[in-house]
Amino acid sequence: MTVPVVAVTGCTGAVGGAVARLPAEAGASQRLLARAPDRAPALPGAEVRAADYADPRSCAAALAGVELLFMVSAHESADRVEQHRAFIDAAARAGVRHVVYTSFHAAGPQAEFTLARDHGATEEHLRGSGLDWTFLRDSFYLDLAPHLVGEDGVIRGPAGQGRYAPVARADVARCAAAVLQDPQAHRGRTYELTGRESLTMAEVAATIGAVTGTDVRFHDETVTEAYASRAVYGAPDWQLDAWVSTYTSIASGEQDLVSGDVRDLTGRAPLTLAELLAAGR
Ligand SMILES: NC(=O)c1ccc[n+]([C@@H]2O[C@H](COP(=O)([O-])OP(=O)(O)OC[C@H]3O[C@@H](n4cnc5c(N)ncnc54)[C@H](OP(=O)(O)O)[C@@H]3O)[C@@H](O)[C@H]2O)c1
């Protein structure tokens, strides 16, 4: 088998797995990088290598011969940015030329959503790496909206009347596949991947309730209430900050953007919440 020049990370997860399936269906070869290769999907034309961002030696071997790399952001952790930097450095040393990175809307040090600061630091590292880059700045995943609903049918958080335009992971995957197909056209480009409607949390609750036939409502917590209601999980401070700032970033207006980038990249309108929920029923 000839060595594939495209590598896809995160293939055991939702976004990376969906990205990997698209070229496989089109008959293209690729290399799948996985922390646990035995959990990688078995796809035609794909070879699998072990790679953990936290272990640059495994990454160096896995990236040998790769020119184009789809990099899924790692699971949230206190040292995620260090892991990302180590992986990017390993990619540069291995001879990778172009990284397509799943970033986040409003990425940067001033972001209200604390995890978007990680993405900003990762983007900054890529900009200084000498590698070509493309940033896919995702909004919050639409698929996760139903998971915001507590067992009592209430979405709780300090989002106020703020709006956000969550994007389906399937749309993110289609955008990534389009970029990977024609990387030269997307060098140095930043795309805002959003849904096609900007929603308040009350509207999200109403839509979920209407589609599922259940009573779902939104309770606008204060920030103090939000930390208190999440204290029961015993999570570290950075995690609590991330959970709460998901909502305060929506309240701040930071997430209120509907972009045409999904349509421009894929030729189709992004999914709405109602469409996604209906498709999953
Ligand atoms: N926009 C949003 O609303 C949102 C929400 C949640 C997460 N995210 C971010 O978006 C990413 C992709 O989302 P998803 O839904 O596809 O998540 P997912 O289903 O949890 O998949 C994450 C993938 O990344 C891999 N991974 C995680 N940490 C890694 C590391 N240190 N080194 C190498 N591989 C690593 C995982 O491998 P394993 O199977 O070995 O764990 C998995 O394949 C997430 O990892 C997270 O950073 C965004």
The ligand as an SDF file (V2000), in Angstrom:
LIG
                    3D

 48 52  0  0  0  0  0  0  0  0999 V2000
  -17.9220   22.7890   19.6810 N   0  0  0  0  0  0  0  0  0  0  0  0
  -18.3810   22.1050   20.7230 C   0  0  0  0  0  0  0  0  0  0  0  0
  -19.5210   22.2970   21.2000 O   0  0  0  0  0  0  0  0  0  0  0  0
  -17.5370   21.0550   21.3540 C   0  0  0  0  0  0  0  0  0  0  0  0
  -18.0990   20.2560   22.3360 C   0  0  0  0  0  0  0  0  0  0  0  0
  -17.3210   19.2590   22.8830 C   0  0  0  0  0  0  0  0  0  0  0  0
  -16.0200   19.0920   22.4620 C   0  0  0  0  0  0  0  0  0  0  0  0
  -15.4950   19.8970   21.5100 N   0  0  0  0  0  0  0  0  0  0  0  0
  -14.1140   19.7420   21.0300 C   0  0  0  0  0  0  0  0  0  0  0  0
  -14.2020   19.2010   19.7180 O   0  0  0  0  0  0  0  0  0  0  0  0
  -13.4370   17.9740   19.6520 C   0  0  0  0  0  0  0  0  0  0  0  0
  -14.1240   17.0040   18.7190 C   0  0  0  0  0  0  0  0  0  0  0  0
  -15.4470   16.8040   19.1630 O   0  0  0  0  0  0  0  0  0  0  0  0
  -16.1010   15.3610   19.1080 P   0  0  0  0  0  0  0  0  0  0  0  0
  -17.5300   15.5540   19.3690 O   0  0  0  0  0  0  0  0  0  0  0  0
  -15.6660   14.6120   17.9190 O   0  0  0  0  0  0  0  0  0  0  0  0
  -15.4200   14.7240   20.4070 O   0  0  0  0  0  0  0  0  0  0  0  0
  -15.2460   13.1610   20.7370 P   0  0  0  0  0  0  0  0  0  0  0  0
  -16.3380   12.3630   20.1170 O   0  0  0  0  0  0  0  0  0  0  0  0
  -15.0570   13.0860   22.2180 O   0  0  0  0  0  0  0  0  0  0  0  0
  -13.8890   12.7810   20.0030 O   0  0  0  0  0  0  0  0  0  0  0  0
  -12.6690   13.3310   20.3690 C   0  0  0  0  0  0  0  0  0  0  0  0
  -11.5950   12.5930   19.6110 C   0  0  0  0  0  0  0  0  0  0  0  0
  -10.3200   13.1810   19.8930 O   0  0  0  0  0  0  0  0  0  0  0  0
   -9.4470   12.1630   20.3810 C   0  0  0  0  0  0  0  0  0  0  0  0
   -8.5450   12.7330   21.3560 N   0  0  0  0  0  0  0  0  0  0  0  0
   -8.8990   13.3810   22.4820 C   0  0  0  0  0  0  0  0  0  0  0  0
   -7.8180   13.7600   23.1500 N   0  0  0  0  0  0  0  0  0  0  0  0
   -6.7450   13.3400   22.4240 C   0  0  0  0  0  0  0  0  0  0  0  0
   -5.3380   13.4000   22.5990 C   0  0  0  0  0  0  0  0  0  0  0  0
   -4.8190   13.9910   23.6920 N   0  0  0  0  0  0  0  0  0  0  0  0
   -4.5390   12.8500   21.6640 N   0  0  0  0  0  0  0  0  0  0  0  0
   -5.0530   12.2590   20.5770 C   0  0  0  0  0  0  0  0  0  0  0  0
   -6.3840   12.1550   20.3540 N   0  0  0  0  0  0  0  0  0  0  0  0
   -7.2090   12.6880   21.2770 C   0  0  0  0  0  0  0  0  0  0  0  0
  -10.3540   11.1400   21.0000 C   0  0  0  0  0  0  0  0  0  0  0  0
   -9.6640    9.9170   21.1330 O   0  0  0  0  0  0  0  0  0  0  0  0
  -10.0950    8.8130   22.2510 P   0  0  0  0  0  0  0  0  0  0  0  0
  -11.2070    8.0260   21.6150 O   0  0  0  0  0  0  0  0  0  0  0  0
   -8.8730    8.0360   22.4770 O   0  0  0  0  0  0  0  0  0  0  0  0
  -10.5490    9.5710   23.4720 O   0  0  0  0  0  0  0  0  0  0  0  0
  -11.4970   11.1160   20.0030 C   0  0  0  0  0  0  0  0  0  0  0  0
  -11.1560   10.3670   18.8620 O   0  0  0  0  0  0  0  0  0  0  0  0
  -13.3530   17.4960   21.1030 C   0  0  0  0  0  0  0  0  0  0  0  0
  -12.2040   16.6830   21.2920 O   0  0  0  0  0  0  0  0  0  0  0  0
  -13.2760   18.8020   21.8680 C   0  0  0  0  0  0  0  0  0  0  0  0
  -11.9570   19.3220   21.9000 O   0  0  0  0  0  0  0  0  0  0  0  0
  -16.2280   20.8640   20.9290 C   0  0  0  0  0  0  0  0  0  0  0  0
  1  2  1  0
  2  3  2  0
  2  4  1  0
  4  5  1  0
  4 48  2  0
  5  6  2  0
  6  7  1  0
  7  8  2  0
  8  9  1  0
  8 48  1  0
  9 10  1  0
  9 46  1  0
 10 11  1  0
 11 12  1  0
 11 44  1  0
 12 13  1  0
 13 14  1  0
 14 15  2  0
 14 16  1  0
 14 17  1  0
 17 18  1  0
 18 19  2  0
 18 20  1  0
 18 21  1  0
 21 22  1  0
 22 23  1  0
 23 24  1  0
 23 42  1  0
 24 25  1  0
 25 26  1  0
 25 36  1  0
 26 27  1  0
 26 35  1  0
 27 28  2  0
 28 29  1  0
 29 30  1  0
 29 35  2  0
 30 31  1  0
 30 32  2  0
 32 33  1  0
 33 34  2  0
 34 35  1  0
 36 37  1  0
 36 42  1  0
 37 38  1  0
 38 39  2  0
 38 40  1  0
 38 41  1  0
 42 43  1  0
 44 45  1  0
 44 46  1  0
 46 47  1  0
M  CHG  2   8   1  16  -1
M  END
$$$$
